[in-house]
Amino acid sequence: MNLSLKVLAAGMLLLMLPVHSWADDPNTKIKVSGAKNVTVLLNEGVLYASPNTFELGKKWDVSEEKNKIYVKLKSGAGRQESVQIPSKIISGKPYVDFGYFAGQSGITYKYDEKHKKITLKKESRDSGKKEEKKSRQVIIWDPEHEFSTSSIKDAGKDNAIIISPTWGSYKDVSQNDFVPDLVYLKGIKDNGFNVLPLIHNDFDIPGTSAFMHDSKMQEKLISRIDAISEVYDLGGYNIDFENMKQEDKNLYTDLIKKLSGAMHEQGKMVTVDVTVYNEWSPTWSLCYDRENLAKAADYLVIMGYDETPGNSTVPGSVASYSWLDDSIKVLKKSVPGEKMILGLPLYTRVWVNESGRWKSRVLTLKYTDQFISRHKLRPVWNDEEKQYTSSWKEKGTAYKTWLEDAKSLEDKMSLVGKYGLGGTAFWRYGFEAENTFSELLNVKENQEKNGKIDIDNFSLHDYLAEKKQKLQEMQEQ
């Protein structure tokens, strides 16, 4: 056999060998110092540990049941709870994301990446340096769990960003098989944002009333979500109970007191969503004792929208400035400004007169530019409501709308500074235009007072400003 044939044969032999004999092992075993009989692996850039590792902090007992990993701990409510955590099968065995869960289990560690060595310590991370509290809270509700940190950019520099994914009703999260989406949580927390999942009541009057009169169910809920918040390192919860009996309002306040007590022991937050005050609405407004709710919770989140509900027969704004201004004045009589977070809409409604009856359709900021262009609108600025408005006809059908854009939202955000409120909330993620959050969250509170608003990148504002100028020129002529 000549040399070239020998080289060819050797090459073919190499190709026939098992891949793992010459390729890099995707699972790198990490040398562990400070503990025995535990295994830590580096898999796809993530540190994973054998489940028994998390017992080193003396806070959790760990068990495997039917290929699922559970940690058992005592909640702040004093009950024993079992919380499932995700695991990954590596080489036929379950491993748990070490970097995410180590701190909660009471373990601190030092990782030497160069030498692939980890040193474990059995002490609570609570002994570490506390984060500096930022003055302005910003809640972004994310019901579809779609949040991407790229949509905020540098907005977290001066704001305490809170993402609030909808987790379901109190019935849903009370179940033992409830498991949060770890990938979603990591994506948010790795960027320094906080997570306060939203828990609602299905807006079910009789079901909620039964729950309010069942102390055992309440204790189970509080214990359950208290344990989940500790295991998954949540910032707390956003409670959104609506459509309740007016006579149950004291029971609801008691529930929030008990929940806040458990959360505050962990240093976590409770925010409560409430409507503006409306003396004619017993189940949507008079069902809240706002004064005592504010004393129990960290913040009341004022749902500053649906001034004109979607089922109204008379068209109007979703959230005019004057309506919000008046509503906050009323609320401040019983709730300190710093305890209120102003919730604002990233949507409006287009009103259509069909057969003499007005009906509405939702229009989000995301599609507002397209809508204006498609219908060739010429919106006019209403300085009292601080919104662009438009009325027009198409094929004999009458339309009206009160638009939301960066300018109208910034005007409303100025109320935070005017009344010394605790922050802002937005309903909801997915409704925004491309630059909405980055621009709104970098607005200085006093910019609005002098009309000096830097929103050069917001195309809708530029478009409408140009239209307004042309209208003024036409009127002058």
C-alpha positions in Angstrom: 0.0 0.0 0.0 1.5 3.3 -1.0 1.6 6.4 1.3 -1.5 8.1 -0.1 -3.6 4.9 0.3 -2.3 4.6 3.9 -3.4 8.2 4.7 -6.8 7.5 3.1 -7.3 4.3 5.2 -6.3 6.1 8.4 -8.8 8.9 7.6 -11.6 6.4 7.0 -10.7 4.6 10.3 -11.1 7.8 12.2 -14.5 8.4 10.7 -15.6 5.0 11.8 -14.6 5.6 15.5 -17.3 6.7 18.0 -17.8 10.4 17.9 -17.3 10.8 21.7 -13.8 9.3 21.5 -12.5 12.4 19.8 -15.1 15.2 20.1 -15.3 17.5 23.1 -17.6 16.2 25.9 -20.6 18.6 26.1 -20.9 17.8 29.8 -17.9 19.1 31.7 -17.7 17.8 35.2 -16.9 20.5 37.7 -14.6 19.8 40.7 -16.6 20.5 43.9 -14.9 21.9 47.1 -16.9 22.1 50.3 -19.2 19.2 49.9 -19.2 15.5 49.2 -21.4 13.2 47.2 -22.7 15.9 45.0 -22.2 16.4 41.3 -22.0 19.7 39.3 -21.8 19.8 35.5 -21.4 22.5 32.9 -23.9 21.7 30.2 -24.4 24.1 27.3 -23.0 27.0 29.3 -25.2 26.4 32.4 -24.1 25.0 35.7 -26.3 22.1 36.7 -26.2 20.2 40.0 -27.5 16.9 41.3 -30.7 17.5 43.3 -29.1 16.5 46.6 -26.8 19.5 46.3 -29.6 21.8 47.3 -29.9 20.3 50.7 -26.5 21.7 51.7 -28.0 25.0 52.7 -30.2 23.3 55.3 -33.3 25.1 54.1 -34.7 22.5 51.7 -35.4 18.8 51.7 -35.2 17.5 48.1 -37.0 14.5 46.7 -37.6 12.8 43.3 -41.1 11.6 42.6 -42.1 10.1 39.3 -39.1 11.7 37.5 -40.0 15.1 39.0 -37.9 17.1 41.5 -39.6 18.6 44.6 -38.2 20.8 47.3 -39.9 20.7 50.7 -39.7 23.8 52.9 -41.6 25.7 55.6 -43.4 28.7 54.2 -43.6 32.0 55.9 -47.2 31.1 56.9 -45.7 28.2 58.9 -47.0 25.3 56.7 -44.9 22.6 55.1 -45.0 23.0 51.3 -43.7 20.9 48.4 -42.7 22.9 45.4 -41.8 21.4 42.0 -38.7 22.7 40.3 -37.6 21.9 36.7 -34.9 19.4 36.0 -32.9 18.4 33.0 -31.9 14.8 32.2 -28.2 14.6 31.5 -26.6 11.3 30.9 -29.8 9.6 32.1 -30.0 11.5 35.5 -31.9 14.6 36.6 -30.0 17.8 37.2 -31.2 21.2 38.4 -30.1 24.7 37.3 -27.6 25.4 40.0 -27.1 29.1 39.3 -30.8 29.9 39.6 -31.7 27.9 42.7 -28.5 27.9 44.8 -29.1 31.2 46.6 -32.7 30.4 47.5 -31.6 27.1 49.0 -29.1 28.8 51.3 -26.0 28.1 49.3 -23.4 30.6 48.2 -20.6 29.6 45.9 -17.5 30.8 44.1 -17.0 29.4 40.6 -13.5 29.3 39.0 -14.3 29.0 35.4 -10.7 28.7 34.3 -10.0 25.6 36.4 -13.6 24.3 36.3 -13.8 24.3 40.1 -16.6 25.4 42.4 -16.4 26.1 46.1 -19.7 25.8 48.0 -20.6 27.5 51.3 -23.5 26.7 53.5 -24.8 30.2 54.3 -27.7 32.4 53.3 -27.2 34.9 50.5 -29.3 37.3 52.6 -26.0 38.2 54.3 -24.9 39.9 51.1 -25.2 43.5 50.1 -28.7 44.7 49.6 -29.7 46.3 46.3 -30.2 50.0 46.3 -33.9 50.8 46.1 -34.9 52.9 43.1 -37.5 55.6 43.7 -39.9 55.1 40.7 -41.6 51.7 40.3 -42.6 50.7 36.7 -44.9 47.7 36.2 -45.3 46.2 32.8 -48.1 43.6 32.7 -47.3 40.7 30.5 -50.4 38.4 30.3 -49.0 36.3 27.4 -45.5 35.8 28.8 -43.9 37.4 25.7 -41.7 40.0 27.4 -38.3 40.8 25.8 -35.8 42.9 27.6 -34.6 44.4 24.2 -37.8 46.5 24.2 -36.7 48.4 27.2 -33.0 49.0 26.5 -31.6 51.4 29.1 -34.9 52.3 30.8 -34.0 50.3 33.9 -31.2 52.7 34.8 -33.5 55.1 36.7 -36.5 52.9 37.2 -37.3 49.8 39.2 -38.7 47.7 36.4 -41.2 45.0 37.4 -42.6 42.5 34.9 -45.9 41.0 35.9 -46.8 37.9 34.0 -50.4 36.5 34.5 -50.2 33.3 36.4 -53.9 32.6 36.6 -56.5 32.6 39.3 -56.0 31.9 43.0 -57.4 28.4 42.2 -54.7 27.8 39.6 -51.6 28.7 41.7 -53.0 26.8 44.7 -52.5 23.5 42.8 -49.5 21.3 43.7 -48.7 20.8 40.1 -48.2 24.5 39.3 -44.7 25.1 37.9 -43.5 28.5 36.7 -41.7 28.9 33.4 -38.0 29.0 34.5 -36.7 30.1 31.1 -39.0 33.1 31.2 -38.1 34.0 34.7 -34.3 33.7 34.0 -34.6 35.9 31.0 -36.1 38.7 33.1 -34.0 38.3 36.2 -30.7 38.0 34.4 -31.3 41.5 33.2 -31.9 42.9 36.7 -35.6 43.2 36.5 -38.1 42.1 39.2 -41.0 39.7 38.7 -44.3 40.1 40.4 -46.7 37.6 38.9 -50.4 38.6 38.6 -52.9 36.5 40.4 -56.6 37.2 39.7 -60.0 36.0 40.8 -61.5 35.2 37.4 -63.7 38.3 38.1 -66.2 35.8 39.4 -68.5 37.3 42.1 -70.0 34.2 43.7 -66.8 32.2 43.5 -64.8 35.0 45.0 -67.3 35.6 47.8 -67.1 31.9 48.7 -63.3 32.2 48.8 -63.5 35.3 51.0 -65.5 33.3 53.6 -63.2 30.3 53.5 -60.2 31.0 55.8 -58.7 27.5 55.1 -58.6 28.1 51.4 -57.0 31.5 52.0 -54.3 30.0 54.3 -53.5 27.4 51.7 -53.2 30.0 49.0 -51.0 32.3 51.1 -48.7 29.4 52.2 -48.5 28.1 48.7 -47.5 31.3 46.9 -45.3 32.3 49.8 -43.3 29.1 49.2 -43.2 29.5 45.5 -42.0 33.1 45.8 -39.1 31.9 48.0 -38.1 29.0 45.8 -38.3 30.9 42.5 -36.9 34.2 44.0 -39.8 36.3 43.0 -40.2 39.9 44.1 -43.7 39.3 45.3 -47.1 39.4 43.7 -49.6 41.7 42.0 -53.1 40.9 43.1 -55.9 41.7 40.7 -59.2 40.8 42.2 -62.1 42.6 40.5 -65.9 42.3 40.3 -66.6 41.5 44.0 -69.4 42.0 46.4 -69.3 45.3 48.2 -70.2 43.6 51.5 -67.0 41.5 51.1 -64.6 44.4 51.0 -63.4 44.0 54.6 -62.7 40.3 54.0 -60.7 41.2 51.0 -58.7 43.7 53.0 -58.0 41.1 55.6 -56.8 38.7 52.9 -54.3 41.3 51.7 -53.1 42.0 55.2 -52.4 38.3 55.8 -50.7 37.9 52.4 -48.6 41.1 52.9 -47.5 39.9 56.3 -46.2 36.7 54.9 -44.5 38.4 51.9 -42.9 41.1 54.0 -41.2 38.6 56.2 -39.3 37.6 53.1 -38.7 41.2 52.1 -41.1 40.8 49.2 -43.7 43.1 47.8 -47.5 43.0 47.4 -49.2 45.4 44.9 -53.0 45.5 44.6 -54.9 46.6 41.5 -57.9 48.8 42.1 -60.2 50.9 40.0 -60.7 54.6 40.3 -63.5 55.6 42.7 -67.0 55.4 41.2 -69.9 55.8 43.6 -72.3 54.2 41.1 -70.3 50.9 40.8 -70.7 48.6 43.8 -69.0 45.5 42.4 -66.2 47.3 40.4 -65.4 50.2 42.7 -67.2 50.1 46.0 -65.8 46.6 46.6 -62.4 48.2 47.7 -61.5 49.7 51.0 -58.7 51.7 49.4 -57.5 53.4 52.6 -56.9 50.2 54.5 -55.7 48.3 51.4 -53.0 50.9 51.0 -51.9 50.4 54.6 -51.6 46.7 54.1 -50.0 46.5 50.6 -46.9 48.2 49.4 -48.7 49.9 46.5 -52.2 50.3 45.1 -52.0 50.1 41.3 -54.7 52.4 40.0 -56.2 51.1 36.8 -56.4 54.4 35.0 -58.3 53.3 32.0 -61.8 52.4 30.8 -63.1 55.8 31.5 -65.5 54.9 28.7 -66.0 51.1 28.8 -66.0 49.1 25.6 -69.7 48.3 26.0 -70.7 52.0 26.3 -73.4 53.3 24.0 -71.8 56.8 24.1 -68.2 57.1 22.6 -65.5 58.6 24.6 -61.8 58.4 25.7 -60.3 55.4 27.4 -58.3 57.6 29.7 -58.4 61.3 29.3 -56.0 63.5 31.3 -58.8 65.5 33.0 -60.5 62.3 34.1 -57.3 60.8 35.5 -56.4 64.1 37.2 -59.8 64.3 38.9 -59.7 60.6 39.9 -56.3 61.0 41.5 -57.5 64.0 43.5 -60.3 61.9 44.9 -58.1 58.9 45.7 -55.6 61.1 47.5 -58.2 61.9 50.1 -57.7 58.4 51.4 -54.5 57.0 49.9 -51.1 58.7 50.2 -49.7 59.6 46.8 -46.5 57.6 47.3 -48.6 54.4 47.8 -50.2 54.8 44.4 -48.9 53.5 41.0 -50.7 55.0 38.0 -51.8 52.3 35.5 -52.0 53.6 31.9 -53.3 52.0 28.7 -51.3 51.2 25.6 -54.5 51.1 23.6 -57.5 53.1 22.7 -60.9 52.4 21.1 -62.2 53.2 17.7 -66.0 53.9 17.9 -68.2 52.9 15.0 -71.8 53.9 14.6 -73.6 50.8 13.3 -77.4 51.3 12.6 -77.6 54.2 15.0 -75.7 52.4 17.8 -72.1 53.0 18.9 -69.8 50.1 19.2 -66.1 50.0 19.9 -63.0 48.2 18.6 -59.6 48.1 20.3 -56.7 49.9 18.6 -53.2 49.4 20.2 -50.3 51.7 19.9 -48.6 49.0 17.8 -51.0 49.6 14.9 -52.0 53.2 15.3 -49.6 54.6 12.7 -50.9 52.2 10.1 -54.5 53.0 11.1 -54.0 56.8 10.7 -52.4 56.3 7.3 -54.9 53.8 6.0 -57.9 56.0 6.9 -56.2 59.2 6.0 -57.1 60.8 9.3 -56.4 64.4 10.3 -56.4 64.2 14.1 -56.8 67.4 16.2 -55.2 67.9 19.6 -57.6 68.3 22.5 -55.7 70.2 25.2 -58.1 69.4 28.0 -58.1 65.7 27.4 -54.5 65.9 26.1 -55.2 63.5 23.3 -55.4 63.7 19.5 -59.0 63.1 18.5 -60.6 62.3 15.1 -64.1 62.0 13.7 -64.8 60.9 10.1 -67.1 59.0 7.9 -66.5 56.1 5.5 -69.2 54.9 3.2 -71.8 56.7 5.3 -70.6 55.2 8.6 -69.5 57.5 11.4 -66.3 56.9 13.3 -64.7 58.5 16.4 -61.5 57.9 18.3 -59.4 59.4 21.1 -55.9 58.4 20.2 -53.1 57.3 22.5 -49.5 58.0 21.6 -46.2 59.0 23.2 -47.4 62.6 23.8 -50.7 61.7 25.4 -49.1 59.1 27.6 -46.3 61.4 28.7 -48.8 64.1 29.6 -50.5 61.5 31.8 -47.2 60.3 33.3 -46.6 63.9 34.4 -49.4 63.3 37.0 -46.9 61.0 38.8 -44.7 64.0 39.5 -47.6 66.3 40.1 -49.1 64.2 42.8 -46.0 62.5 44.1 -47.1 59.0 43.0 -45.0 55.9 43.5 -44.7 55.0 39.8 -46.3 53.9 36.6 -47.8 50.7 35.2 -48.7 49.8 31.6 -51.4 47.6 30.3 -50.0 45.8 28.5 -46.9 44.3 26.9 -47.5 43.5 23.2 -49.6 46.6 22.7 -46.7 49.0 22.4 -45.1 50.5 19.3 -41.5 49.8 18.6 -39.9 52.5 20.8 -42.7 53.1 23.3 -41.1 51.8 26.5 -37.6 53.1 25.8 -38.9 56.6 25.3 -41.6 56.7 27.9 -39.4 55.3 30.7 -36.6 57.8 30.0 -38.9 60.8 30.2 -38.1 63.3 33.0 -41.1 64.2 35.1 -40.7 67.9 34.5 -40.4 67.7 30.8 -44.2 67.7 30.3 -44.7 70.9 32.4 -42.8 73.0 29.9 -43.9 71.0 26.8 -40.4 70.0 26.1 -40.7 66.4 25.1 -38.0 64.6 23.3 -39.7 61.9 21.2 -38.0 62.4 17.9 -38.0 58.7 17.2 -41.8 58.3 17.7 -43.2 58.5 14.2 -46.8 58.9 15.2 -46.1 62.1 17.2 -44.1 63.6 14.2 -46.9 62.7 11.9 -49.6 64.2 14.1 -47.6 67.3 14.9 -47.2 67.9 11.2 -50.9 67.5 10.6 -51.7 69.8 13.5 -49.4 72.5 12.0 -51.1 72.3 8.6 -54.5 72.5 10.2 -53.5 75.6 12.1 -52.2 77.2 8.9 -55.5 76.4 7.1 -57.5 77.9 10.0 -55.4 81.1 9.9 -56.0 81.4 6.2 
